[in-house]
Amino acid sequence: MKLNYEGIKDTTAWQAAGIALPSYDVEASSRKAAESPVWVHMGAGNIFRIFLGTIAEKLLSDGSMNRGITCVETYDTDIIDKIYIPHDNLVLAVTMHNDGNREKKVLGSISESIKIEDGDNKGLERLGEVFASPSLQLVSFTITEKGYALKNADGEYFSFVRKDIENGPEAPVGIIGIVTAMLYKRYQAGHLPLALVSMDNVSQNGRKLQESVCDIADKWTQRGFTDPSFLKWLTDGNEVTFPWTMIDKITPRPLENVAEELARLGVEDMEAVITDKHTYISPFANAEEAQYLVIEDSFPNGRPQLEKAGVYMADRETVRRAERMKVTVCLNPIHTALCTYACMFGYELFSDAMRDEDLLKLAKIVGYTEGLPVVEDPGILSPKEFLDEVINERFTNPYLGDTSARIAVDISQMVGIRFGETVKAYVKRDGSAAALKGIPLAIAGWIRYLLAVDDNGDTFELSPDPMAEDMKTALSGVEFGNPESLQGNLRPILSNANIFGSDLYEAGIGDRIEEIVRYQISAPGAVRRSLQKYL
């Protein structure tokens, strides 16, 4: 069995293998999407394919939608060349249930894939056509936190952003520059309305997306590249909107044992690919069953009937509370708090780390003891029930195969988001965050992890992290086994409001974090002992 348009026509073989196929005409829906696109997605990674792809699949299957999604990749175009195109954009979705059962289904909901590479205008031209289409209703994003960043920790524009600002909208290279340039084409096509929907784990993600787009647009206006009214069109909230969202579905890297099972069933060419940019991707995508998506219902050109596929459509305040519940209290902070310790303790699978008595205690303190008292109830989801599911069912699922190393990817860009809001909430409520125990340990664990030395004193490889080199420079001179080598290195980090949203020394926990790190680098086994000592 081959995963492509021709291959899925042999329905008998797929059914015999227990793999469900699309119930609609995939090729017809793809043609309609190419002619009159409705939904564009930026970011071709796994969570898009198995989560948003599944949402669109449900709408296509019940007739609520008659064309699929146009997918765009600007960062790692090997994904398009090696995975999307050879399989006609089809995805084999594998849902990993808690009882070990695997549900398998071919998704036909991605209708077109576009790659954009520096120096190749073909993709930009096609995307310009898509953005100029009056039928287009929404552009969604899963580009990770770093995708929205225009500046480094010192507040200076990245070199590629400076290039986009200086060159204007004709040849953008960064994702935000590309999107802004495409929006200008839509503006020139008649001020056509559109919703731009960030679905990344970023607090107030819609606001961050809007701020980044408008920053580029403002610089272009100042340089005379764009009509002065373009920026007003982006900001008045009538024709272009930036809805806020909360998204949640754990999507690990492709699992080798899933590829092996699919091969035994007769599905060909299921091997995973590791691209030059360290993206792990395969023709299949595996993920947990649980999924949540809450979207601010603000779509000036209409939208698909997303609620029919289980999406919560809400107002901005409800989305804000749901997002804060998940990103800063009930899920992501626990991931971030434990993954560094799990790496230092040698737990490859995160589910194994959740069975560690000390780490489970840390998880419960960060979530139940410190997080829940300051979280706002979104109303549509219970924070306590959500956290119960995370601790007791989702993070402990041994069949999910999620790794500690995957969770630690880009961690230096996440740690401030995960813990900063709770720290600020305690300062606002109590005047100080000094009562916190779990969060200081979590932040200390991140710093200790960056030394790339495990709790036995052996070196290990850090997960990809664009801030890692800057952090290593800040920690230069800090030596494992020599606690006195920590001499003021952490102050520039812990006092940096660009990272945490506040000065952690002023918040009452900076000195404690330094104390914990000093203890953790003192000797083999000190990381383990620090959890027992400071909790």
For each residue, the residues with C-beta under 8 A, 3 or more apart:
1: 7 10 13 14 17 265 266 267 268
2: 6 7 267 268 269
3: 7 8 87 90 92 106 267 268 269 270 283
4: 7 8 86 87 88 90
5: 8 9 26 27 88 90
6: 2 9
7: 1 2 3 4 10
8: 3 4 5 11 14 21 22 26 90 106 108
9: 5 6
10: 1 7 13 14
11: 8 14 15 21
12: 15 16
13: 1 10 16 17 266
14: 1 8 10 11 17 19 20 21 106
15: 11 12 18 19 21
16: 12 13
17: 1 13 14 104 265 266 267
18: 15 104 265
19: 14 15 92 104 105 106 265 267
20: 14 104 105 106
21: 8 11 14 15 105 106
22: 8 26 57 60 61 106 107 108
23: 61
24: 28 29 60 61 63 108
25: 28 29
26: 5 8 22 29 30 68 90 108
27: 5 30 31
28: 24 25 31 32
29: 24 25 26 32 33 60 66 67 68 108 109 111
30: 26 27 33 34 67 68 89 108 111 112
31: 27 28 34 35
32: 28 29 35 36 66 67 111
33: 29 30 36 37 38 67 68 69 70 111 112
34: 30 31 37 70 111 112
35: 31 32
36: 32 33 67 133 135
37: 33 34 40 67 70 112 130 133 135 136
38: 33 65 67 135 136 137 138 304
39: 56 68 69 70 136 137 138 139 140 304
40: 37 69 70 71 72 127 130 131 136 138 139 140
41: 44 48 52 69 70 71 72 139 140 141 142
42: 72 74 139 140 141 142 143 175 179
43: 48 72 73 75 141 142 143 144 147
44: 41 48 49 71 72 73 76 79 80 84 113
45: 48 49 79 142 279 281
46: 49 50 251 253 254 281 285 287
47: 50 51 52 142 247 249 251 287
48: 41 43 44 45 51 52 53 71 142
49: 44 45 46 52 53 91 93 107 110 285
50: 46 47 53 54 91 93 107 249 251 285 286 287
51: 47 48 54 55 247 249 251 287 291 293
52: 41 47 48 49 55 56 69 140 142 199
53: 48 49 50 56 57 69 91 93 107 109 110 285
54: 50 51 57 58 93 107 109 291 309
55: 51 52 58 59 293 306 309 310 311
56: 39 52 53 59 60 65 68 69 107 109 110 304 309
57: 22 53 54 60 61 105 107 108 109
58: 54 55 61 62 64 308 309 310
59: 55 56 62 64 65 304 305 306 308 309
60: 22 24 29 56 57 63 64 65 66 68 108 109
61: 22 23 24 57 58
62: 58 59 308
63: 24 60 66
64: 58 59 60 304 305 308 309
65: 38 56 59 60 68 304 305
66: 29 32 60 63
67: 29 30 32 33 36 37 38 111
68: 26 29 30 33 39 56 60 65 108 109 110 111 112
69: 33 39 40 41 52 53 56 109 110 111
70: 33 34 37 39 40 41 111 112 113 114 130
71: 40 41 44 48 84 89 110 112 113 114
72: 40 41 42 43 44 113 114 115 116 123 127
73: 43 44 76 77 79 80 113 114 115 116
74: 42 77 115 116 174 175 178
75: 43 143 147 175 277
76: 44 73 79 275 277 279
77: 73 74 80 81 115 116 117
78: 81 82 273 275 276 277 279
79: 44 45 73 76 82 83 84 275 279 281
80: 44 73 77 83 84 85 113 114 115
81: 77 78 84 85 115
82: 78 79 85 86 273 275 281
83: 79 80 86 87 273 281 282 283
84: 44 71 79 80 81 87 89 110 113
85: 80 81 82 88 89 113
86: 4 82 83 269 283
87: 3 4 83 84 90 91 283
88: 4 5 85
89: 30 71 84 85 110 111 112 113
90: 3 4 5 8 26 87 106 107 108 110 283
91: 49 50 53 87 106 107 109 110 283 284 285
92: 3 19 104 105 106 107 262 267 270 283 284 285
93: 49 50 53 54 104 105 106 107 284 285 287
94: 102 103 104 258 262 284 285 286 287
95: 102 103 104 105 286 287 288 289
96: 102 286 287 288 289 397 399 400 401
97: 100 101 102 103 289 399
98: 289 393 397 399
99:
100: 97 399
101: 97
102: 94 95 96 97 258 261 399
103: 94 95 97 289
104: 17 18 19 20 92 93 94 95 262
105: 19 20 21 57 92 93 95
106: 3 8 14 19 20 21 22 90 91 92 93
107: 22 49 50 53 54 56 57 90 91 92 93 110
108: 8 22 24 26 29 30 57 60 68 90
109: 29 53 54 56 57 60 68 69 91
110: 49 53 56 68 69 71 84 89 90 91 107 113
111: 29 30 32 33 34 67 68 69 70 89
112: 30 33 34 37 68 70 71 89
113: 44 70 71 72 73 80 84 85 89 110
114: 70 71 72 73 80 123 126 127 130
115: 72 73 74 77 80 81 123
116: 72 73 74 77 120 123 124 127 178
117: 77 120 123
118: 173
119:
120: 116 117 123 124
121: 124 125 171
122: 125 126
123: 72 114 115 116 117 120 126 127
124: 116 120 121 127 128 171 172 178 181
125: 121 122 128 129
126: 114 122 123 129 130
127: 40 72 114 116 123 124 130 131 178 182
128: 124 125 131 132 182 185
129: 125 126 132 133
130: 37 40 70 114 126 127 133 136 182
131: 40 127 128 136 139 182 183 185 186 189 194
132: 128 129 185 186 188 189 192
133: 36 37 129 130 136
134: 189 190 192
135: 36 37 38
136: 37 38 39 40 130 131 133 139 186 192 194 301
137: 38 39 194 195 299 301 302 303 304
138: 38 39 40 194 195 196 197 299 301 303 304
139: 39 40 41 42 131 136 179 194 195 196 197
140: 39 40 41 42 52 197 198 199
141: 41 42 43 147 196 197 198 199 200 209
142: 41 42 43 45 47 48 52 199 200 247
143: 42 43 75 146 147 148 175 200
144: 43 147 200 410
145: 148 149 200 201 202 410 413 414 417
146: 143 149 410 413 466
147: 43 75 141 143 144 175 176 200
148: 143 145 176 198 200 202 205 208 209 212
149: 145 146 152 158 212 413
150: 157 158 161 176 212 215 216
151: 154 155 156 157 158 161
152: 149 155 156 158 470
153: 467 470 496 498 499
154: 151 498
155: 151 152 498
156: 151 152
157: 150 151 161 162 165
158: 149 150 151 152 161 162 174
159: 162 163
160: 163 164 173 174 177
161: 150 151 157 158 164 165 174 176 177 216
162: 157 158 159 165 166
163: 159 160 166 167 173 174
164: 160 161 167 172 173 174 176 177 216
165: 157 161 162 177 216 219 220 223
166: 162 163 223
167: 163 164 170 171 172
168: 171 220 223 225 226
169: 172 177 180 181 184 220 225 226
170: 167 181
171: 121 124 167 168
172: 124 164 167 169 177 178 180 181
173: 118 160 163 164 177 178
174: 74 158 160 161 163 164 177 178
175: 42 74 75 143 147 178 179
176: 147 148 150 161 164 179 180 212 213 216
177: 160 161 164 165 169 172 173 174 180 181 216
178: 74 116 124 127 172 173 174 175 181 182
179: 42 139 175 176 182 183 196 213
180: 169 172 176 177 183 184 213 216 217 220
181: 124 169 170 172 177 178 184 185
182: 127 128 130 131 178 179 185 186
183: 131 179 180 186 187 194 196 213 217 230 234 240
184: 169 180 181 187 188 217 220 226 230
185: 128 131 132 181 182 188 189
186: 131 132 136 182 183 189 192 194
187: 183 184 191 192 227 230 233
188: 132 184 185
189: 131 132 134 185 186 192
190: 134
191: 187 233 239
192: 132 134 136 186 187 189 239 301
193: 238 239 240 300 301
194: 131 136 137 138 139 183 186 239 240 241 300 301
195: 137 138 139 240 241 242 243 298 299 300 301 303
196: 138 139 141 179 183 206 209 210 213 240 241 242 243
197: 138 139 140 141 206 242 243 245 295
198: 140 141 148 202 205 206 208 209 242 244 245
199: 52 140 141 142 205 245 247 293
200: 141 142 143 144 145 147 148 205 247
201: 145 205 247 326 327 332 414 417
202: 145 148 198 205 208 327 417
203: 208 323 324 327 328 417 421
204: 207 208 244 320 323
205: 148 198 199 200 201 202 208 209 244 245 323
206: 196 197 198 209 210 242 243 244 245 296
207: 204 210 211 242 244
208: 148 198 202 203 204 205 211 212
209: 141 148 196 198 205 206 212 213 242
210: 196 206 207 213 214 234 235 242
211: 207 208 214 215
212: 148 149 150 176 208 209 215 216
213: 176 179 180 183 196 209 210 216 217 234 242
214: 210 211 217 218 231 234 235
215: 150 211 212 218 219
216: 150 161 164 165 176 177 180 212 213 219 220
217: 180 183 184 213 214 220 221 226 230 231 234
218: 214 215 221 222 231
219: 165 215 216 222 223
220: 165 168 169 180 184 216 217 223 225 226 230
221: 217 218 224 225 226 227 228 230 231
222: 218 219
223: 165 166 168 219 220
224: 221
225: 168 169 220 221
226: 168 169 184 217 220 221 230 231
227: 187 221 230
228: 221 231 232
229: 232 233
230: 183 184 187 217 220 221 226 227 233 234
231: 214 217 218 221 226 228 234 235
232: 228 229 235 236
233: 187 191 229 230 236 239 240
234: 183 210 213 214 217 230 231 240
235: 210 214 231 232
236: 232 233 239
237: 240 241
238: 193 300
239: 191 192 193 194 233 236 300
240: 183 193 194 195 196 233 234 237 300
241: 194 195 196 237 298 299 300
242: 195 196 197 198 206 207 209 210 213
243: 195 196 197 206 295 296 297 298 299 316 319
244: 198 204 205 206 207 295 296 316 319 320 323
245: 197 198 199 205 206 293 294 295 296 319 323
246: 292 293 294 319 322 323 325 326 327
247: 47 51 142 199 200 201 292 293 294
248: 290 291 292 293 326 331
249: 47 50 51 287 288 290 291 292
250: 287 288 290 394 400 402
251: 46 47 50 51 285 286 287 288
252: 255 286 287 400 401 402 403 406
253: 46 272 280 403 406
254: 46 258 259 272 280 281 282 284 285 286
255: 252 258 259 286 401
256: 259 260 272
257: 260 261 401
258: 94 102 254 255 261 262 284 286
259: 254 255 256 262 263 270 271 272 282 284
260: 256 257 263 264
261: 102 257 258 264 265
262: 92 94 104 258 259 265 267 270 284
263: 259 260 266 267 268 270
264: 260 261
265: 1 17 18 19 261 262
266: 1 13 17 263
267: 1 2 3 17 19 92 262 263 270
268: 1 2 3 263
269: 2 3 86 283
270: 3 92 259 262 263 267 282 283 284
271: 259 282
272: 253 254 256 259 280 281 282
273: 78 82 83 279 280 281 282
274: 278 279 280
275: 76 78 79 82 278 279 281
276: 78
277: 75 76 78
278: 274 275 464
279: 45 76 78 79 273 274 275
280: 253 254 272 273 274 406
281: 45 46 79 82 83 254 272 273 275
282: 83 254 259 270 271 272 273 285
283: 3 83 86 87 90 91 92 269 270
284: 91 92 93 94 254 258 259 262 270
285: 46 49 50 53 91 92 93 94 251 254 282
286: 50 94 95 96 251 252 254 255 258 400 401
287: 46 47 50 51 93 94 95 96 249 250 251 252 291 400
288: 95 96 249 250 251 291 394 397 400
289: 95 96 97 98 103
290: 248 249 250 389 393 394
291: 51 54 248 249 287 288 310
292: 246 247 248 249 312 322 326 381
293: 51 55 199 245 246 247 248 306 310 311 312
294: 245 246 247 311 312 314 318 319 322 323 378 380 381
295: 197 243 244 245 306 311 312 313 314 319
296: 206 243 244 245 314 315 316 319
297: 243 313 314 315
298: 195 241 243 316
299: 137 138 195 241 243 302 303
300: 193 194 195 238 239 240 241
301: 136 137 138 192 193 194 195
302: 137 299
303: 137 138 195 299 306
304: 38 39 56 59 64 65 137 138
305: 59 64 65 308 309
306: 55 59 293 295 303 309 311 313
307: 310 311 312 313
308: 58 59 62 64 305
309: 54 55 56 58 59 64 305 306
310: 55 58 291 293 307
311: 55 293 294 295 306 307
312: 292 293 294 295 307 322 380 381
313: 295 297 306 307
314: 294 295 296 297 318 319 322 380
315: 296 297 318 319
316: 243 244 296 298 319 320
317: 320 321
318: 294 314 315 321 322 378 379 380
319: 243 244 245 246 294 295 296 314 315 316 322 323 378
320: 204 244 316 317 323 324
321: 317 318 324 325 376 377 378 379
322: 246 292 294 312 314 318 319 325 326 378 380 381
323: 203 204 205 244 245 246 294 319 320 326 327
324: 203 320 321 327 328 329 375 376 421
325: 246 321 322 328 329 330 375 376 377 378 381 383 386
326: 201 246 248 292 322 323 329 330 331 332 386
327: 201 202 203 246 323 324 331 332 333 417 418
328: 203 324 325 332 333 371 375 417 418 419 420 421 422
329: 324 325 326 333 367 371 372 374 375 383 387 422
330: 325 326 333 334 367 371 372 375 383 386 387 390
331: 248 326 327 334 335 386 387 390
332: 201 326 327 328 335 336 414 417 418
333: 327 328 329 330 336 337 366 367 371 418 419 422 439 442
334: 330 331 337 338 363 366 367 390 391 395
335: 331 332 338 339 350 395 407 418
336: 332 333 339 340 407 411 414 415 418 419 442 446
337: 333 334 340 341 362 363 366 418 438 439 441 442 445
338: 334 335 341 342 350 353 354 359 362 363 404
339: 335 336 342 343 350 353 404 405 407 408 411
340: 336 337 343 344 408 411 442 445 446 448 449
341: 337 338 344 345 353 359 362 445 449 527 531
342: 338 339 345 347 350 352 353 356 359 404
343: 339 340 346 347 404 405 408 449 454 460 463
344: 340 341 445 448 449 454 455 460 527
345: 341 342 353 356 359 454 455 527 528
346: 343 454
347: 342 343 350 352 353 356 404
348: 352 403 404 405
349: 352 353 398 401 402 403 404
350: 335 338 339 342 347 353 354 395 402 403 404 407
351: 354 355 395 396 397 398 400 402
352: 342 347 348 349 355 356 398
353: 338 339 341 342 345 347 349 350 356 359 404
354: 338 350 351 359 360 363 391 395 396
355: 351 352 360 396
356: 342 345 347 352 353 359 360
357: 360 361
358: 361 362 528 531 532 535
359: 338 341 342 345 353 354 356 362 363 531
360: 354 355 356 357 363 364
361: 357 358 364 365 531 535
362: 337 338 341 358 359 365 366 438 441 442 531 535
363: 334 337 338 354 359 360 366 367 391 395
364: 360 361 367 368 369 391
365: 361 362 368 369 370 437 438 535
366: 333 334 337 362 363 369 370 371 438 439 442
367: 329 330 333 334 363 364 370 371 372 387 390 391
368: 364 365 371 372 387
369: 364 365 366 372 373 437 438
370: 365 366 367 373 374 422 436 437 438 439
371: 328 329 330 333 366 367 368 374 375 387 422
372: 329 330 367 368 369 375 383 384 387
373: 369 370
374: 329 370 371 422 425 426 429
375: 324 325 328 329 330 371 372 383
376: 321 324 325
377: 321 325 382 383
378: 294 318 319 321 322 325 381 383
379: 318 321
380: 294 312 314 318 322
381: 292 294 312 322 325 378 385 386
382: 377 385 386
383: 325 329 330 372 375 377 378 386 387
384: 372 387 388
385: 381 382 388 389
386: 325 326 330 331 381 382 383 389 390
387: 329 330 331 367 368 371 372 383 384 390 391
388: 384 385 391 392 393
389: 290 385 386 392 393 394
390: 330 331 334 367 386 387 393 394 395
391: 334 354 363 364 367 387 388 395 396
392: 388 389 396
393: 98 290 388 389 390 396 397
394: 250 288 290 389 390 397 400
395: 334 335 350 351 354 363 390 391
396: 351 354 355 391 392 393
397: 96 98 288 351 393 394 400
398: 349 351 352
399: 96 97 98 100 102
400: 96 250 252 286 287 288 351 394 397
401: 96 252 255 257 286 349
402: 250 252 349 350 351 406 407
403: 252 253 348 349 350 406 407
404: 338 339 342 343 347 348 349 350 353 407 408
405: 339 343 348 408 409 463
406: 252 253 280 402 403 409 463
407: 335 336 339 350 402 403 404 411
408: 339 340 343 404 405 411 449 462 463 465
409: 405 406 463 464 465
410: 144 145 146 413 414 463 464 465 466
411: 336 339 340 407 408 414 415 446 449 463 465
412: 415 446 450 465 466 467 468 471
413: 145 146 149 410 416 417 465 466 467
414: 145 201 332 336 410 411 417 418
415: 336 411 412 418 419 442 443 446 499 500
416: 413 419 420 498 499 500 501
417: 145 201 202 203 327 328 332 413 414 420 421
418: 327 328 332 333 335 336 337 414 415 442
419: 328 333 336 415 416 422 423 439 442 443 500
420: 328 416 417 423 424 499 500 501 502
421: 203 324 328 417 424 425 501
422: 328 329 333 370 371 374 419 425 426 433 436 439
423: 419 420 426 427 433 436 439 500 501 502 504 507 509
424: 420 421 427 428 501 502 507
425: 374 421 422 428 429
426: 374 422 423 429 430 432 433 435 436 507
427: 423 424 430 431 432 433 502 507 508
428: 424 425
429: 374 425 426
430: 426 427 433 435
431: 427
432: 426 427 435 507 508
433: 422 423 426 427 430 436 439 507 508 509
434: 508 509 512
435: 426 430 432
436: 370 422 423 426 433 439 440 509
437: 365 369 370 440 441 534 535
438: 337 362 365 366 369 370 441 442 535
439: 333 337 366 370 419 422 423 433 436 442 443 509
440: 436 437 443 444 509 512 513 516 534
441: 337 362 437 438 444 445 516 530 531 534 535
442: 333 336 337 340 362 366 415 418 419 438 439 445 446
443: 415 419 439 440 446 447 494 504 509 513
444: 440 441 447 448 513 516 517 520 530
445: 337 340 341 344 441 442 448 449 520 527
446: 336 340 411 412 415 442 443 449 450
447: 443 444 450 451 475 490 493 513 517
448: 340 344 444 445 451 517 520 521 527
449: 340 341 343 344 408 411 445 446 452 462
450: 412 446 447 462 468 471 472 475
451: 447 448 475 478 480 521
452: 449 459 460 461 462
453: 457 458 459 460 480
454: 343 344 345 346 457 458 459 460
455: 344 345 524 525 526 527 528
456: 524 525
457: 453 454 480 481 524
458: 453 454
459: 452 453 454
460: 343 344 452 453 454
461: 452
462: 408 449 450 452 465 468
463: 343 405 406 408 409 410 411
464: 278 409 410 468
465: 408 409 410 411 412 413 462 468 471
466: 146 410 412 413
467: 153 412 413 470 471
468: 412 450 462 464 465 471 472
469: 472 473
470: 152 153 467 473 474
471: 412 450 465 467 468 474 475 493
472: 450 468 469 475 476
473: 469 470 476
474: 470 471 489 492 493
475: 447 450 451 471 472 478 489
476: 472 473 489
477: 485 487 489
478: 451 475 485 486 489 521
479: 482 485 521
480: 451 453 457 521
481: 457 521 522 523
482: 479 485 521
483: 486 518 519 521 522
484: 487
485: 477 478 479 482 521
486: 478 483 489 490 514 517 518 521
487: 477 484
488: 491
489: 474 475 476 477 478 486 492 493
490: 447 486 493 494 510 513 514 517
491: 488 494 495 505 510
492: 474 489 495 496
493: 447 471 474 489 490 496 499
494: 443 490 491 500 503 504 505 510 513 514
495: 491 492 503 504 505 506 510
496: 153 492 493 499 500 503
497: 500 501 502 503
498: 153 154 155 416
499: 153 415 416 420 493 496
500: 415 416 419 420 423 494 496 497 503 504
501: 416 420 421 423 424 497
502: 420 423 424 427 497 506 507
503: 494 495 496 497 500 506 507 510
504: 423 443 494 495 500 507 509 510 513
505: 491 494 495 508 510 511
506: 495 502 503 510
507: 423 424 426 427 432 433 502 503 504 510
508: 427 432 433 434 505
509: 423 433 434 436 439 440 443 504 512 513
510: 490 491 494 495 503 504 505 506 507 513 514
511: 505 514 515
512: 434 440 509 515 516
513: 440 443 444 447 490 494 504 509 510 516 517
514: 486 490 494 510 511 517 518
515: 511 512 518 519
516: 440 441 444 512 513 519 520 530 534
517: 444 447 448 486 490 513 514 520 521
518: 483 486 514 515 521 522
519: 483 515 516 522 526 529 530 533
520: 444 445 448 516 517 526 527 530
521: 448 451 478 479 480 481 482 483 485 486 517 518 526
522: 481 483 518 519 526
523: 481 526
524: 455 456 457
525: 455 456 528 529
526: 455 519 520 521 522 523 529 530
527: 341 344 345 445 448 455 520 530 531
528: 345 358 455 525 531 532
529: 519 525 526 532 533
530: 441 444 516 519 520 526 527 533 534
531: 341 358 359 361 362 441 527 528 534 535
532: 358 528 529 535
533: 519 529 530
534: 437 440 441 516 530 531
535: 358 361 362 365 437 438 441 531 532
